[in-house]
């Protein structure tokens, strides 16, 4: 249960339209209950400090959790944000995946000849597979309700002179603008920026029978009439088209007069374009170029101000803010996001704390993967075509026959707390839509607002004869994260040039999670090979499994509590070592050294699972 609720005053600006088509104001019985859901406030949970990097005097934060809960924490601590940039899901109907790379096995790397011939092993074509990071699949009404709550929460922690930039595509931009007019007020709409993501006229987009879609849109609002805006001026550029059909800059007009940047940005196309400069790919599906955030942060904040991103993704906002001497808050519910942002900030010598919202839900890596995993964990659950999308599935019961199951959507934070409003929606809307032979439904929950009120309503209401059974979903979620196994030896050695005196050798690493993914990938390869002449070799894992390791960290300071990485190694996708944030040209040798006696070791596998080993 939340420790408490933090009010965020979501009421619209006086004189603005109320959007009555949203489910928060639909006319169920006692519709005020829906409105009370917003009046109740933001759920506040305790946060656990997971790791501290440096002294962190500026109180920079990476928070794993949802926007609502993060804003509740910030408001409770009276932390005000000066600039917000968010790049939330676009409701695009797409699943976003992370590419997974096997690393070079250090036992092979020890043999120079085998290392030279590693491409002959044909690893390049088969060593990557993908897994879902999050599903950007929403019904429009659900998406807009979710955005309404998040934007209201964000506004509540913005300083009086703060600005917010909301990055979307053409599917939702105009709906969200109406939302923001209601939340922030039409008066404080400043601009809608059009970002031309590529100047290329070739590729699959050029084959469309419509206008080529290359734009994203960024809504710019302020909290009040007083706000920060540092106008940017630019020289005019001249362009030409090269032999590949790409626009290229051919010169700069040295005219005496420089012109202000307009709200149409054509000089910073997306990643993968020939114009995407000053940005290094961090293998994150929705990564945005650093130049985009640099322009926004320079324009709407000054040094030492706080810049926040509540859907932080690849960590580009926090990284650019740090480079520009701003403080930063990065929030994301996915562990891959936190790890990606952490690693890039380590490379840039940033100092920060990593915090985790303790909301009683042990997420796998992100909500999407947890939802996928639940189907295998809930015994006997099947998909049933006769049920609508509200129901997670069903089980067959010898006494009651088909029993529909409801599971809260972990992707949408508003569903995590079961309250009387939800129960009335189930009783008055979803149960009547079931067939007449349904005798029972099962409702899984994470948190409950008031079980006494819910049970009283069910007992007194006579609108349905269907039995409602409640089950705690946390019992299943706690079993989701599987531990990896590692064998290692610790030796005291002669000091090397860095002064290291201790050495840990990793002898064996087993990750059932990753192995299952690879087995599934190999089975798909076999199925494809039977339908195609193209032969693709399956992925083979060595006996020691060291190619499944992405990152190792040693804590010589604490034997419990928050993590302090005294020395760490990250093996990049090209199998080169990044030692304490510094890139090298060396391959990993299966060892990690430390100056002081190691107390704990953390190992991250290539999918992102981290396990701590007490030494």
TORDOFI-166915 format. One record per residue (C-alpha): x, y, z. Coordinates in steps of 0.25 Angstrom, whole numbers, padded with zeros to 4 digits, always signed. Example, Ala and Ser with C-alpha at 12.3 -4.5 7.8 and 13.67 -1.06 7.14 Angstrom:
<atoms>
+0049-0018+0031;+0055-0004+0029;
</atoms>
This chain:
<atoms>
+0000+0000+0000;+0005+0014-0002;+0010+0021+0010;+0001+0033+0007;-0005+0041-0004;+0001+0054-0009;-0009+0064-0015;-0006+0069-0028;-0018+0078-0031;-0022+0073-0045;-0034+0082-0046;-0034+0089-0059;-0031+0104-0061;-0043+0112-0059;-0050+0115-0072;-0044+0103-0079;-0052+0091-0085;-0054+0078-0078;-0052+0066-0087;-0064+0058-0083;-0061+0047-0093;-0050+0042-0083;-0053+0030-0075;-0050+0038-0062;-0064+0045-0064;-0072+0034-0071;-0085+0032-0064;-0084+0019-0057;-0093+0018-0044;-0087+0029-0035;-0079+0035-0045;-0072+0044-0034;-0064+0032-0030;-0057+0033-0043;-0053+0048-0040;-0049+0044-0026;-0038+0035-0032;-0031+0048-0037;-0035+0056-0024;-0029+0045-0016;-0015+0049-0021;-0002+0043-0025;+0002+0030-0018;+0015+0032-0010;+0023+0020-0007;+0037+0019+0000;+0049+0019-0009;+0061+0011-0007;+0075+0016-0010;+0081+0005-0019;+0094+0012-0023;+0102+0024-0020;+0112+0029-0031;+0122+0040-0026;+0118+0049-0014;+0106+0054-0022;+0106+0068-0016;+0096+0073-0026;+0086+0062-0022;+0085+0057-0037;+0075+0045-0038;+0072+0032-0046;+0059+0027-0041;+0053+0014-0045;+0038+0015-0044;+0026+0022-0051;+0024+0036-0053;+0013+0038-0043;+0021+0032-0032;+0033+0039-0035;+0026+0052-0035;+0019+0049-0022;+0033+0047-0016;+0039+0060-0022;+0027+0068-0017;+0028+0061-0003;+0042+0065-0002;+0039+0079-0008;+0048+0078-0020;+0044+0087-0031;+0048+0084-0046;+0052+0096-0055;+0051+0089-0068;+0043+0076-0072;+0046+0069-0085;+0038+0056-0088;+0038+0047-0099;+0026+0037-0094;+0021+0026-0102;+0014+0031-0115;+0002+0021-0115;+0008+0016-0128;+0003+0002-0128;+0018-0003-0128;+0026-0012-0119;+0040-0007-0116;+0051-0017-0115;+0065-0017-0110;+0076-0024-0118;+0084-0034-0110;+0098-0037-0113;+0107-0049-0109;+0120-0044-0104;+0134-0050-0108;+0137-0062-0099;+0149-0058-0091;+0155-0072-0092;+0155-0070-0107;+0160-0056-0106;+0172-0062-0099;+0176-0069-0112;+0181-0059-0122;+0179-0068-0134;+0165-0071-0130;+0162-0057-0128;+0166-0053-0141;+0157-0064-0147;+0145-0060-0139;+0137-0055-0151;+0139-0069-0157;+0131-0074-0146;+0119-0067-0153;+0115-0060-0140;+0112-0047-0147;+0100-0052-0154;+0094-0059-0142;+0099-0053-0129;+0088-0043-0127;+0073-0046-0123;+0063-0036-0118;+0054-0035-0106;+0042-0026-0103;+0046-0013-0095;+0032-0008-0095;+0019-0009-0103;+0014+0004-0108;+0000-0001-0111;-0012+0007-0105;-0026+0010-0107;-0027+0025-0109;-0036+0027-0097;-0027+0019-0088;-0015+0027-0093;-0021+0040-0091;-0025+0037-0077;-0011+0032-0074;-0005+0045-0080;-0015+0054-0073;-0011+0048-0059;+0004+0049-0063;+0004+0063-0068;-0004+0067-0056;+0006+0061-0046;+0018+0067-0054;+0012+0081-0053;+0011+0080-0038;+0026+0079-0037;+0030+0090-0047;+0036+0103-0042;+0028+0116-0044;+0037+0119-0056;+0038+0105-0061;+0036+0100-0076;+0031+0087-0081;+0034+0080-0095;+0025+0068-0099;+0031+0060-0111;+0020+0052-0119;+0017+0048-0133;+0005+0052-0142;-0004+0042-0136;-0006+0048-0122;+0000+0062-0123;-0013+0069-0125;-0021+0061-0114;-0010+0064-0104;-0009+0078-0108;-0024+0079-0103;-0020+0072-0091;-0009+0082-0088;-0018+0094-0091;-0027+0088-0080;-0016+0085-0070;-0006+0097-0073;-0016+0107-0079;-0016+0112-0093;-0009+0125-0089;+0003+0117-0086;+0004+0110-0099;+0017+0115-0106;+0020+0107-0118;+0018+0094-0126;+0032+0090-0131;+0033+0082-0144;+0045+0073-0144;+0049+0068-0158;+0056+0055-0153;+0063+0053-0167;+0066+0060-0179;+0067+0047-0187;+0058+0045-0199;+0062+0030-0201;+0058+0018-0193;+0045+0011-0190;+0038+0024-0186;+0040+0029-0201;+0032+0017-0206;+0019+0022-0200;+0007+0027-0208;+0005+0038-0199;+0014+0050-0194;+0026+0045-0188;+0025+0045-0172;+0038+0050-0166;+0033+0059-0155;+0032+0058-0140;+0025+0069-0131;+0029+0076-0118;+0019+0084-0110;+0025+0095-0102;+0017+0101-0090;+0021+0109-0078;+0016+0109-0064;+0014+0124-0063;+0016+0137-0070;+0030+0138-0065;+0039+0127-0071;+0054+0125-0076;+0056+0126-0091;+0070+0128-0096;+0068+0131-0111;+0078+0124-0120;+0083+0130-0133;+0088+0123-0145;+0096+0125-0158;+0088+0122-0171;+0093+0109-0178;+0094+0105-0192;+0091+0091-0196;+0093+0082-0208;+0088+0067-0211;+0099+0057-0212;+0100+0045-0222;+0092+0036-0212;+0081+0046-0211;+0084+0052-0198;+0084+0066-0194;+0098+0071-0190;+0102+0085-0184;+0112+0091-0194;+0114+0104-0187;+0111+0115-0177;+0106+0129-0181;+0116+0139-0174;+0105+0150-0175;+0106+0160-0164;+0092+0157-0159;+0089+0144-0151;+0075+0139-0151;+0067+0133-0139;+0064+0118-0139;+0049+0116-0143;+0039+0105-0139;+0043+0097-0150;+0056+0089-0148;+0063+0083-0160;+0077+0083-0155;+0077+0072-0146;+0071+0059-0152;+0070+0046-0145;+0080+0035-0142;+0084+0028-0154;+0084+0040-0163;+0097+0046-0168;+0093+0059-0160;+0093+0052-0147;+0105+0057-0141;+0110+0058-0127;+0102+0046-0123;+0107+0032-0120;+0097+0021-0121;+0095+0014-0108;+0086+0002-0114;+0073+0008-0109;+0061+0007-0118;+0055+0021-0116;+0068+0029-0114;+0068+0043-0118;+0080+0051-0122;+0088+0060-0112;+0087+0072-0121;+0072+0072-0120;+0073+0072-0104;+0084+0082-0105;+0076+0092-0112;+0064+0090-0102;+0072+0091-0090;+0081+0103-0094;+0068+0110-0098;+0059+0108-0085;+0069+0106-0074;+0082+0112-0068;+0093+0106-0061;+0091+0098-0048;+0076+0097-0050;+0069+0084-0050;+0065+0077-0063;+0056+0065-0062;+0051+0054-0071;+0040+0045-0066;+0041+0035-0078;+0056+0035-0078;+0059+0024-0088;+0073+0025-0093;+0077+0035-0083;+0080+0046-0093;+0073+0057-0085;+0081+0054-0072;+0094+0053-0080;+0093+0066-0088;+0088+0073-0075;+0101+0068-0068;+0110+0073-0079;+0103+0086-0079;+0105+0088-0064;+0090+0085-0060;+0085+0076-0049;+0077+0065-0054;+0066+0055-0051;+0064+0043-0059;+0051+0034-0057;+0048+0021-0064;+0040+0008-0060;+0050+0000-0069;+0063-0006-0063;+0069-0005-0077;+0067+0010-0077;+0073+0011-0063;+0085+0003-0067;+0087+0010-0080;+0086+0024-0074;+0095+0020-0062;+0106+0014-0072;+0106+0026-0081;+0107+0036-0069;+0118+0028-0063;+0126+0030-0076;+0123+0045-0074;+0128+0045-0060;+0115+0049-0054;+0111+0048-0040;+0097+0043-0036;+0088+0033-0027;+0080+0022-0033;+0067+0020-0025;+0056+0010-0027;+0041+0012-0023;+0037+0001-0014;+0022+0000-0019;+0021-0015-0015;+0023-0019-0029;+0035-0028-0033;+0036-0024-0048;+0044-0033-0057;+0051-0023-0065;+0039-0014-0069;+0024-0015-0069;+0023-0021-0083;+0032-0033-0080;+0025-0035-0066;+0011-0035-0073;+0017-0046-0083;+0023-0054-0072;+0010-0054-0064;+0003-0063-0074;+0013-0074-0071;+0012-0072-0056;-0003-0072-0054;-0006-0087-0054;-0016-0091-0065;-0018-0078-0071;-0023-0078-0086;-0027-0068-0096;-0041-0068-0099;-0047-0061-0112;-0061-0059-0106;-0055-0049-0095;-0052-0035-0098;-0039-0028-0096;-0042-0024-0082;-0040-0039-0077;-0026-0044-0077;-0030-0058-0080;-0038-0070-0073;-0036-0083-0066;-0045-0095-0067;-0051-0099-0053;-0057-0113-0051;-0068-0106-0043;-0071-0093-0050;-0066-0096-0064;-0060-0084-0071;-0055-0074-0061;-0050-0060-0067;-0038-0054-0060;-0035-0039-0058;-0020-0035-0056;-0017-0020-0054;-0009-0014-0066;+0005-0011-0060;+0008-0002-0072;-0002+0008-0067;+0000+0012-0053;-0014+0016-0050;-0018+0001-0050;-0009-0003-0039;-0018+0001-0028;-0031-0006-0027;-0042+0003-0022;-0057+0004-0022;-0058+0011-0035;-0051-0001-0042;-0060-0011-0035;-0073-0003-0040;-0067-0003-0054;-0065-0018-0054;-0079-0020-0048;-0087-0010-0056;-0079-0011-0069;-0071-0023-0071;-0078-0034-0064;-0091-0031-0072;-0083-0033-0085;-0080-0047-0081;-0088-0059-0086;-0099-0064-0077;-0092-0077-0073;-0081-0070-0066;-0082-0072-0051;-0069-0067-0046;-0058-0057-0049;-0045-0055-0042;-0039-0041-0039;-0024-0040-0037;-0019-0028-0030;-0006-0021-0025;-0011-0011-0016;-0025-0009-0010;-0030+0005-0005;-0041+0000+0004;-0045-0015+0005;-0056-0013+0015;-0063-0003+0005;-0061-0012-0006;-0067-0025+0001;-0078-0016+0006;-0082-0012-0008;-0081-0026-0013;-0090-0031-0002;-0101-0020-0003;-0101-0019-0018;-0111-0029-0025;-0108-0025-0040;-0100-0038-0042;-0100-0053-0038;-0086-0055-0043;-0077-0059-0031;-0064-0049-0030;-0052-0055-0024;-0040-0047-0021;-0025-0051-0022;-0012-0044-0018;-0003-0043-0031;+0009-0040-0023;+0010-0055-0020;+0013-0057-0034;+0022-0045-0037;+0031-0048-0026;+0035-0061-0033;+0038-0055-0046;+0052-0051-0045;+0062-0063-0046;+0075-0063-0040;+0088-0065-0049;+0099-0074-0044;+0114-0071-0044;+0126-0078-0040;+0138-0070-0037;+0152-0070-0029;+0158-0058-0022;+0173-0057-0021;+0183-0047-0015;+0193-0043-0025;+0205-0034-0027;+0201-0020-0029;+0199-0015-0044;+0201-0001-0049;+0188+0003-0044;+0191-0002-0030;+0181-0013-0030;+0184-0024-0021;+0172-0033-0022;+0167-0041-0034;+0154-0048-0036;+0154-0059-0048;+0140-0063-0053;+0141-0077-0056;+0126-0080-0060;+0113-0073-0062;+0099-0079-0064;+0087-0070-0067;+0075-0079-0069;+0067-0066-0073;+0077-0063-0085;+0078-0078-0089;+0063-0079-0090;+0063-0067-0099;+0074-0073-0108;+0067-0087-0108;+0054-0080-0113;+0063-0072-0123;+0069-0085-0128;+0056-0092-0130;+0051-0080-0138;+0063-0082-0147;+0060-0096-0149;+0046-0093-0153;+0051-0082-0163;+0061-0091-0169;+0050-0102-0172;+0043-0091-0180;+0055-0084-0187;+0067-0087-0194;+0075-0078-0186;+0083-0085-0175;+0085-0078-0162;+0094-0085-0151;+0088-0086-0137;+0094-0079-0125;+0103-0088-0117;+0107-0085-0103;+0121-0090-0097;+0122-0098-0085;+0126-0087-0076;+0116-0077-0082;+0125-0065-0080;+0120-0059-0093;+0106-0056-0086;+0113-0045-0077;+0112-0031-0080;+0116-0024-0067;+0123-0027-0054;+0125-0017-0042;+0132-0019-0029;+0128-0012-0016;+0140-0011-0006;+0132-0001+0003;+0119-0007+0007;+0115-0021+0010;+0101-0017+0010;+0092-0006+0007;+0093+0003-0005;+0104-0001-0016;+0117+0007-0017;+0124+0003-0030;+0139+0004-0026;+0143-0003-0039;+0135-0008-0051;+0137-0014-0065;+0126-0013-0076;+0128-0021-0088;+0122-0014-0100;+0115-0020-0112;+0128-0021-0119;+0134-0029-0107;+0144-0017-0104;+0146-0014-0089;+0141-0001-0083;+0148+0000-0070;+0142+0010-0059;+0135+0018-0071;+0148+0019-0079;+0148+0011-0093;+0159+0002-0096;+0163-0006-0108;+0165-0018-0100;+0157-0031-0099;+0152-0036-0086;+0161-0047-0080;+0150-0052-0070;+0156-0045-0058;+0154-0032-0051;+0164-0025-0041;+0162-0016-0029;+0171-0008-0020;+0164-0011-0007;+0158-0024-0002;+0145-0027-0010;+0133-0029-0001;+0122-0031-0012;+0121-0034-0027;+0110-0030-0036;+0109-0037-0050;+0099-0032-0061;+0096-0042-0072;+0094-0038-0086;+0079-0036-0085;+0080-0027-0073;+0078-0036-0060;+0087-0032-0049;+0091-0041-0037;+0099-0038-0025;+0109-0048-0019;+0114-0047-0005;+0129-0050-0006;
</atoms>
